[in-house]
Amino acid sequence: MNVRKIVSGGQTGADQGALSACVMARFPYGGWVPKGRRSEKGKIPSRYRLRQHRSRHYPPRTEANVRDSDGTLICVYGKPDGGSLLTIDFAKQHRKPWLALDMTRPMEKNLARVMRWLKRHPEIEVLNVAGSRRSKAPGIHMAVRRLIRALLQRLPE
């Protein structure tokens, strides 16, 4: 596993859960956000140091994060839909590996799955973490934060 940076789009829920884990662990992070730091709850908090895309819309920043990373982890409850399906489409278009996780499954099982996937894809140094927004998946922020913190603790120094 060669992950050295995590990127995310800054939306509430899965995106901010991953970013929070990085901030807590002092792990390198970044990513593109819509112009104006737009999220479903207003502005993305300034504590997340992210780059503004020239577009105010979500799809262009989603594609930029997929394109600028080496692989994408998608965290949802159940099966991907909406913006998560768009993320998968961008990953396929850009020929980047992707993994969708059902966050209703036990964290330990999801963590093992992510670690196996990363071992199969040693080219992933910049990992894009995407998924459901908070309004669509209450509690996903904390679930993703726990998962990413556990993953970061298992990365080689």
TIMAR-669426 format. One line per field, with one value per residue: x, y, z of N, C-alpha, C in turn; chain; residue in three letters; residue number from 1. Coordinates in nm, 3 decimals, always signed. Layout:
N
n_u: X:...
n_v: Y:...
n_w: Z:...
ca_u: X:...
ca_v: Y:...
ca_w: Z:...
c_u: X:...
c_v: Y:...
c_w: Z:...
c: A:...
r: ALA:...
k: NUM:...
This chain:
157
n_u: +0.085:+0.069:-0.030:-0.003:-0.131:-0.455:-0.739:-1.038:-1.375:-1.497:-1.768:-2.045:-2.070:-1.946:-1.715:-1.620:-1.582:-1.361:-1.170:-1.162:-1.048:-0.793:-0.699:-0.699:-0.506:-0.290:-0.223:-0.127:-0.346:-0.591:-0.759:-1.020:-1.278:-1.610:-1.635:-1.643:-1.651:-1.868:-2.116:-2.370:-2.453:-2.389:-2.096:-1.792:-1.605:-1.332:-1.117:-1.048:-0.813:-0.844:-0.860:-1.022:-1.237:-1.290:-1.555:-1.886:-2.032:-2.097:-2.022:-1.786:-1.577:-1.580:-1.494:-1.237:-1.110:-1.112:-0.960:-0.713:-0.621:-0.503:-0.669:-1.005:-1.206:-1.528:-1.774:-2.071:-2.413:-2.549:-2.606:-2.420:-2.547:-2.680:-2.462:-2.252:-2.257:-2.190:-1.928:-1.811:-1.848:-1.673:-1.431:-1.412:-1.401:-1.156:-0.991:-0.921:-0.866:-1.135:-1.332:-1.629:-1.781:-2.007:-2.116:-2.278:-2.195:-1.982:-1.715:-1.458:-1.461:-1.495:-1.260:-1.065:-1.128:-1.068:-0.793:-0.702:-0.769:-0.608:-0.358:-0.366:-0.350:-0.093:-0.014:-0.164:-0.114:-0.216:-0.518:-0.853:-1.133:-1.470:-1.833:-2.153:-2.354:-2.422:-2.700:-2.828:-2.730:-2.729:-2.492:-2.281:-2.051:-1.908:-1.870:-1.706:-1.490:-1.392:-1.319:-1.120:-0.933:-0.852:-0.743:-0.528:-0.367:-0.265:-0.103:+0.221:+0.510
n_v: -0.118:+0.207:+0.461:+0.806:+1.042:+1.185:+1.280:+1.477:+1.591:+1.768:+1.781:+1.757:+1.478:+1.175:+1.280:+1.493:+1.342:+1.182:+1.384:+1.494:+1.280:+1.282:+1.536:+1.500:+1.300:+1.424:+1.380:+1.405:+1.584:+1.692:+1.834:+1.912:+2.157:+2.292:+2.617:+2.892:+2.733:+2.561:+2.365:+2.128:+2.237:+2.501:+2.699:+2.515:+2.423:+2.632:+2.513:+2.295:+2.266:+2.322:+2.320:+2.557:+2.489:+2.614:+2.604:+2.628:+2.405:+2.060:+1.821:+1.891:+1.929:+1.681:+1.517:+1.627:+1.553:+1.274:+1.244:+1.359:+1.188:+0.857:+0.646:+0.565:+0.563:+0.485:+0.564:+0.456:+0.408:+0.104:+0.058:+0.235:+0.546:+0.828:+1.098:+0.935:+0.729:+0.881:+0.945:+0.690:+0.652:+0.853:+0.750:+0.516:+0.630:+0.763:+0.557:+0.462:+0.280:+0.179:+0.148:+0.057:+0.090:-0.052:+0.108:+0.016:-0.225:-0.415:-0.225:-0.338:-0.537:-0.383:-0.233:-0.434:-0.509:-0.273:-0.258:-0.493:-0.426:-0.199:-0.321:-0.476:-0.277:-0.119:+0.114:+0.321:+0.610:+0.858:+0.887:+0.917:+0.998:+0.953:+0.982:+0.939:+1.223:+1.402:+1.458:+1.263:+1.032:+0.993:+0.999:+0.900:+1.052:+1.010:+0.732:+0.705:+0.860:+0.705:+0.471:+0.568:+0.673:+0.434:+0.304:+0.477:+0.437:+0.192:+0.215:+0.186:+0.343
n_w: +0.000:-0.100:-0.047:-0.026:-0.010:+0.035:-0.147:-0.179:-0.244:-0.067:+0.006:+0.241:+0.468:+0.341:+0.206:+0.375:+0.603:+0.536:+0.499:+0.758:+0.899:+0.789:+0.870:+1.149:+1.172:+1.072:+0.806:+0.465:+0.252:+0.008:-0.275:-0.514:-0.497:-0.551:-0.706:-0.487:-0.268:-0.231:-0.070:+0.038:+0.278:+0.274:+0.283:+0.244:+0.525:+0.625:+0.746:+0.602:+0.368:+0.053:-0.308:-0.517:-0.782:-1.115:-1.181:-1.042:-1.010:-0.915:-1.073:-1.241:-1.047:-0.931:-1.143:-1.177:-0.936:-0.960:-1.193:-1.116:-0.925:-0.830:-0.790:-0.680:-0.392:-0.300:-0.077:+0.049:+0.165:+0.114:-0.231:-0.486:-0.613:-0.798:-0.756:-0.684:-0.871:-1.093:-1.025:-1.046:-1.321:-1.419:-1.323:-1.474:-1.734:-1.720:-1.682:-1.423:-1.122:-0.907:-0.608:-0.459:-0.149:+0.082:+0.345:+0.547:+0.622:+0.849:+0.993:+1.014:+0.817:+0.586:+0.600:+0.568:+0.309:+0.164:+0.212:+0.084:-0.179:-0.222:-0.204:-0.433:-0.615:-0.635:-0.755:-0.663:-0.521:-0.469:-0.330:-0.402:-0.214:-0.204:-0.199:-0.036:+0.050:+0.358:+0.407:+0.266:+0.370:+0.675:+0.938:+0.792:+0.773:+1.017:+1.000:+0.773:+0.854:+1.069:+0.928:+0.747:+0.927:+1.054:+0.833:+0.769:+0.991:+0.936:+0.719:+0.568:+0.709
ca_u: +0.000:+0.157:-0.105:+0.073:-0.217:-0.597:-0.812:-1.182:-1.445:-1.539:-1.911:-2.077:-2.082:-1.827:-1.599:-1.566:-1.535:-1.223:-1.084:-1.145:-0.951:-0.659:-0.661:-0.670:-0.383:-0.186:-0.189:-0.146:-0.476:-0.621:-0.874:-1.094:-1.413:-1.674:-1.607:-1.719:-1.645:-2.008:-2.160:-2.514:-2.479:-2.327:-1.953:-1.707:-1.523:-1.199:-1.012:-1.008:-0.738:-0.877:-0.853:-1.149:-1.249:-1.347:-1.700:-1.963:-2.109:-2.029:-1.956:-1.648:-1.482:-1.575:-1.405:-1.099:-1.055:-1.087:-0.850:-0.587:-0.584:-0.464:-0.778:-1.115:-1.284:-1.661:-1.836:-2.215:-2.498:-2.612:-2.543:-2.399:-2.645:-2.660:-2.326:-2.156:-2.251:-2.114:-1.787:-1.770:-1.837:-1.549:-1.319:-1.405:-1.355:-1.014:-0.921:-0.866:-0.933:-1.231:-1.394:-1.746:-1.801:-2.133:-2.077:-2.361:-2.123:-1.890:-1.597:-1.342:-1.471:-1.468:-1.118:-0.992:-1.153:-0.990:-0.651:-0.677:-0.778:-0.487:-0.245:-0.377:-0.327:+0.017:+0.004:-0.245:-0.044:-0.314:-0.647:-0.972:-1.241:-1.597:-1.947:-2.281:-2.361:-2.482:-2.847:-2.873:-2.676:-2.692:-2.393:-2.173:-1.929:-1.835:-1.831:-1.591:-1.378:-1.337:-1.255:-0.997:-0.835:-0.799:-0.658:-0.404:-0.284:-0.206:-0.013:+0.362:+0.569
ca_v: +0.000:+0.321:+0.586:+0.914:+1.160:+1.163:+1.396:+1.466:+1.706:+1.861:+1.778:+1.700:+1.333:+1.093:+1.363:+1.560:+1.239:+1.148:+1.500:+1.503:+1.177:+1.329:+1.646:+1.442:+1.220:+1.506:+1.310:+1.496:+1.577:+1.802:+1.806:+2.020:+2.186:+2.388:+2.760:+2.943:+2.630:+2.526:+2.233:+2.130:+2.315:+2.632:+2.693:+2.412:+2.486:+2.678:+2.427:+2.203:+2.342:+2.260:+2.412:+2.585:+2.468:+2.735:+2.584:+2.619:+2.281:+1.945:+1.726:+1.922:+1.903:+1.535:+1.465:+1.672:+1.471:+1.141:+1.258:+1.395:+1.084:+0.729:+0.552:+0.627:+0.485:+0.544:+0.516:+0.479:+0.309:+0.025:+0.064:+0.372:+0.609:+0.972:+1.148:+0.824:+0.664:+0.971:+0.925:+0.564:+0.678:+0.927:+0.658:+0.430:+0.713:+0.797:+0.428:+0.461:+0.181:+0.232:+0.050:+0.107:+0.022:-0.036:+0.144:-0.050:-0.347:-0.389:-0.147:-0.426:-0.603:-0.281:-0.199:-0.545:-0.501:-0.160:-0.294:-0.589:-0.351:-0.117:-0.410:-0.515:-0.156:-0.044:+0.242:+0.424:+0.694:+0.962:+0.820:+1.002:+0.940:+1.017:+0.906:+1.004:+1.345:+1.379:+1.460:+1.137:+0.920:+1.040:+0.918:+0.851:+1.128:+0.939:+0.599:+0.721:+0.908:+0.588:+0.383:+0.629:+0.675:+0.297:+0.279:+0.555:+0.374:+0.069:+0.244:+0.184:+0.477
ca_w: +0.000:-0.121:-0.039:+0.038:-0.003:+0.010:-0.199:-0.168:-0.298:+0.037:+0.037:+0.371:+0.464:+0.316:+0.171:+0.493:+0.695:+0.496:+0.526:+0.904:+0.939:+0.748:+0.958:+1.281:+1.165:+1.007:+0.683:+0.352:+0.184:-0.083:-0.361:-0.578:-0.450:-0.641:-0.686:-0.374:-0.163:-0.217:-0.025:+0.065:+0.400:+0.261:+0.248:+0.301:+0.629:+0.582:+0.803:+0.496:+0.268:-0.075:-0.423:-0.581:-0.926:-1.178:-1.192:-0.917:-1.013:-0.857:-1.164:-1.282:-0.939:-0.916:-1.247:-1.150:-0.828:-1.017:-1.290:-1.049:-0.828:-0.891:-0.765:-0.605:-0.296:-0.292:+0.047:+0.044:+0.231:+0.009:-0.363:-0.537:-0.702:-0.813:-0.773:-0.670:-1.003:-1.180:-0.988:-1.107:-1.465:-1.444:-1.300:-1.593:-1.847:-1.702:-1.661:-1.287:-1.038:-0.809:-0.520:-0.387:-0.020:+0.152:+0.481:+0.647:+0.661:+0.961:+0.958:+0.999:+0.686:+0.484:+0.607:+0.505:+0.164:+0.111:+0.216:-0.026:-0.305:-0.234:-0.232:-0.575:-0.696:-0.572:-0.823:-0.597:-0.424:-0.436:-0.320:-0.397:-0.134:-0.240:-0.150:-0.008:+0.132:+0.490:+0.405:+0.205:+0.447:+0.809:+1.008:+0.706:+0.805:+1.123:+0.952:+0.683:+0.936:+1.140:+0.830:+0.695:+1.038:+1.069:+0.716:+0.782:+1.095:+0.882:+0.607:+0.606:+0.732
c_u: +0.089:+0.087:-0.022:-0.010:-0.361:-0.656:-0.961:-1.245:-1.507:-1.687:-1.931:-2.083:-1.949:-1.703:-1.537:-1.522:-1.391:-1.128:-1.059:-1.043:-0.810:-0.611:-0.620:-0.537:-0.264:-0.131:-0.214:-0.280:-0.491:-0.746:-0.936:-1.232:-1.476:-1.633:-1.699:-1.723:-1.785:-2.027:-2.309:-2.548:-2.422:-2.182:-1.882:-1.616:-1.381:-1.087:-0.965:-0.942:-0.751:-0.875:-0.990:-1.140:-1.308:-1.500:-1.763:-2.033:-2.027:-1.960:-1.815:-1.545:-1.470:-1.480:-1.260:-1.035:-1.026:-0.964:-0.715:-0.544:-0.550:-0.571:-0.881:-1.186:-1.417:-1.734:-1.983:-2.286:-2.569:-2.534:-2.525:-2.516:-2.610:-2.516:-2.221:-2.145:-2.174:-1.964:-1.733:-1.754:-1.707:-1.428:-1.302:-1.351:-1.206:-0.928:-0.848:-0.938:-1.027:-1.287:-1.510:-1.766:-1.940:-2.100:-2.172:-2.296:-2.026:-1.761:-1.476:-1.342:-1.442:-1.320:-1.034:-1.008:-1.072:-0.842:-0.615:-0.675:-0.653:-0.363:-0.246:-0.346:-0.217:+0.044:-0.075:-0.163:-0.133:-0.451:-0.759:-1.077:-1.366:-1.710:-2.065:-2.265:-2.440:-2.635:-2.904:-2.833:-2.633:-2.595:-2.275:-2.042:-1.845:-1.788:-1.708:-1.470:-1.312:-1.261:-1.122:-0.892:-0.771:-0.707:-0.525:-0.311:-0.213:-0.115:+0.132:+0.415:+0.648
c_v: +0.123:+0.456:+0.689:+1.042:+1.117:+1.292:+1.369:+1.596:+1.799:+1.862:+1.725:+1.548:+1.264:+1.178:+1.426:+1.461:+1.200:+1.262:+1.515:+1.402:+1.221:+1.441:+1.591:+1.368:+1.298:+1.437:+1.404:+1.474:+1.698:+1.770:+1.933:+2.033:+2.284:+2.532:+2.813:+2.846:+2.580:+2.382:+2.242:+2.212:+2.455:+2.617:+2.578:+2.479:+2.517:+2.592:+2.323:+2.285:+2.272:+2.365:+2.431:+2.563:+2.595:+2.726:+2.577:+2.484:+2.163:+1.854:+1.764:+1.898:+1.754:+1.475:+1.505:+1.587:+1.329:+1.146:+1.278:+1.294:+0.955:+0.622:+0.618:+0.526:+0.557:+0.481:+0.556:+0.382:+0.234:+0.032:+0.209:+0.418:+0.756:+1.010:+1.039:+0.746:+0.750:+0.957:+0.797:+0.581:+0.751:+0.836:+0.565:+0.508:+0.740:+0.673:+0.424:+0.353:+0.249:+0.116:+0.118:+0.023:+0.052:-0.014:+0.090:-0.180:-0.313:-0.320:-0.236:-0.495:-0.504:-0.245:-0.308:-0.541:-0.389:-0.196:-0.395:-0.518:-0.266:-0.202:-0.457:-0.398:-0.071:+0.090:+0.354:+0.492:+0.808:+0.896:+0.923:+0.930:+1.021:+0.936:+0.993:+1.129:+1.317:+1.372:+1.329:+1.017:+0.968:+0.943:+0.874:+0.926:+1.050:+0.802:+0.607:+0.770:+0.792:+0.497:+0.441:+0.640:+0.538:+0.263:+0.351:+0.494:+0.249:+0.092:+0.236:+0.327:+0.523
c_w: +0.000:-0.110:+0.037:+0.052:-0.031:-0.043:-0.187:-0.211:-0.196:+0.072:+0.180:+0.358:+0.441:+0.290:+0.295:+0.600:+0.665:+0.528:+0.676:+0.953:+0.905:+0.839:+1.095:+1.282:+1.108:+0.883:+0.566:+0.282:+0.092:-0.161:-0.415:-0.516:-0.549:-0.606:-0.576:-0.256:-0.128:-0.169:+0.004:+0.189:+0.393:+0.222:+0.318:+0.404:+0.582:+0.642:+0.703:+0.385:+0.133:-0.185:-0.484:-0.731:-0.986:-1.191:-1.053:-0.904:-0.962:-0.958:-1.208:-1.173:-0.914:-1.018:-1.222:-1.040:-0.876:-1.107:-1.221:-0.943:-0.904:-0.874:-0.676:-0.518:-0.278:-0.174:+0.049:+0.138:+0.121:-0.121:-0.408:-0.624:-0.714:-0.840:-0.761:-0.801:-1.102:-1.151:-1.051:-1.258:-1.498:-1.424:-1.421:-1.713:-1.840:-1.673:-1.527:-1.207:-0.938:-0.729:-0.450:-0.262:+0.033:+0.299:+0.587:+0.693:+0.775:+0.914:+0.933:+0.863:+0.574:+0.482:+0.540:+0.354:+0.100:+0.107:+0.107:-0.160:-0.326:-0.261:-0.377:-0.668:-0.631:-0.638:-0.755:-0.489:-0.378:-0.444:-0.309:-0.314:-0.160:-0.179:-0.119:+0.076:+0.259:+0.484:+0.350:+0.290:+0.585:+0.876:+0.922:+0.731:+0.907:+1.077:+0.862:+0.761:+1.010:+1.044:+0.783:+0.806:+1.057:+0.952:+0.730:+0.886:+1.044:+0.763:+0.654:+0.620:+0.613
c: A:A:A:A:A:A:A:A:A:A:A:A:A:A:A:A:A:A:A:A:A:A:A:A:A:A:A:A:A:A:A:A:A:A:A:A:A:A:A:A:A:A:A:A:A:A:A:A:A:A:A:A:A:A:A:A:A:A:A:A:A:A:A:A:A:A:A:A:A:A:A:A:A:A:A:A:A:A:A:A:A:A:A:A:A:A:A:A:A:A:A:A:A:A:A:A:A:A:A:A:A:A:A:A:A:A:A:A:A:A:A:A:A:A:A:A:A:A:A:A:A:A:A:A:A:A:A:A:A:A:A:A:A:A:A:A:A:A:A:A:A:A:A:A:A:A:A:A:A:A:A:A:A:A:A:A:A
r: MET:ASN:VAL:ARG:LYS:ILE:VAL:SER:GLY:GLY:GLN:THR:GLY:ALA:ASP:GLN:GLY:ALA:LEU:SER:ALA:CYS:VAL:MET:ALA:ARG:PHE:PRO:TYR:GLY:GLY:TRP:VAL:PRO:LYS:GLY:ARG:ARG:SER:GLU:LYS:GLY:LYS:ILE:PRO:SER:ARG:TYR:ARG:LEU:ARG:GLN:HIS:ARG:SER:ARG:HIS:TYR:PRO:PRO:ARG:THR:GLU:ALA:ASN:VAL:ARG:ASP:SER:ASP:GLY:THR:LEU:ILE:CYS:VAL:TYR:GLY:LYS:PRO:ASP:GLY:GLY:SER:LEU:LEU:THR:ILE:ASP:PHE:ALA:LYS:GLN:HIS:ARG:LYS:PRO:TRP:LEU:ALA:LEU:ASP:MET:THR:ARG:PRO:MET:GLU:LYS:ASN:LEU:ALA:ARG:VAL:MET:ARG:TRP:LEU:LYS:ARG:HIS:PRO:GLU:ILE:GLU:VAL:LEU:ASN:VAL:ALA:GLY:SER:ARG:ARG:SER:LYS:ALA:PRO:GLY:ILE:HIS:MET:ALA:VAL:ARG:ARG:LEU:ILE:ARG:ALA:LEU:LEU:GLN:ARG:LEU:PRO:GLU
k: 1:2:3:4:5:6:7:8:9:10:11:12:13:14:15:16:17:18:19:20:21:22:23:24:25:26:27:28:29:30:31:32:33:34:35:36:37:38:39:40:41:42:43:44:45:46:47:48:49:50:51:52:53:54:55:56:57:58:59:60:61:62:63:64:65:66:67:68:69:70:71:72:73:74:75:76:77:78:79:80:81:82:83:84:85:86:87:88:89:90:91:92:93:94:95:96:97:98:99:100:101:102:103:104:105:106:107:108:109:110:111:112:113:114:115:116:117:118:119:120:121:122:123:124:125:126:127:128:129:130:131:132:133:134:135:136:137:138:139:140:141:142:143:144:145:146:147:148:149:150:151:152:153:154:155:156:157
